[in-house]
Structures are given as C-alpha cells and as structure tokens.
C-alpha cells in the first residue's frame, strides 16, 4: 500500500506540471496525498518501531546510539542487501540527515520505511 501511495504522489507531481484543469486538480490533490503518505509512515513506525529499535540495538555493538559504517554494513549484510564500501558510504550520505557521519535510530527507521516502499 505504501508503494502504491508513493507512486500516486509521483504521478500526481507529474500531473501538476500539466496546463489547465489537470494541473489545477493535481495541485489540489497533492496535500491530501502527502497527508495519506505521512499517515501510512506513522502507522508503519507505530507497528514496526519497537522491532526496529531492537534490531538497531542489536547492530549498535558499541552502544553509542548510532550505527557507524561497520555496524551499518553488518545490518545491510543481515538484511541480504549489498554491503560493499561504496554502497555503505552512499547510504550514509543519503540517509544521515544530521550530518554526523553515522545513522541514528530515527534515520534507521527512515531506511526501513524506504526499503518497505520497494
């Protein structure tokens, strides 16, 4: 369902660029779609939050409250995801919203949400 919602948001964004009534209708629909998507993400976090926190703590081997590159690599490997140095560096760059070079629990939850989208 989340993947479908993200696809609808992207399609609507394309429609917003169209002239005339289609563009106006899409612009009116955009806030509702974003709200639905946010609701889905909040539901995901409510349901999966405790599990994700346990997983995060399992891989946070130094108990720092953040995953460094080696800990993130172990998490990627456990999930069956590519875990080469370039992939891990790219993931940290893309997901490290506070710029500290590590992944916090909230950033980790955001990774899980994105992965759930496909």
Secondary structure by P-SEA (a helix, b strand, c coil): caaaaaaaaaaaaaaaacccaaaaaaaaaaaaaaaaaaaaaaaaaaaaaaaaaaaaaaacccccccccaaaaaaaaaaacccccaaaaaaaaaaccccccccccaaaaaaaaaaaaac
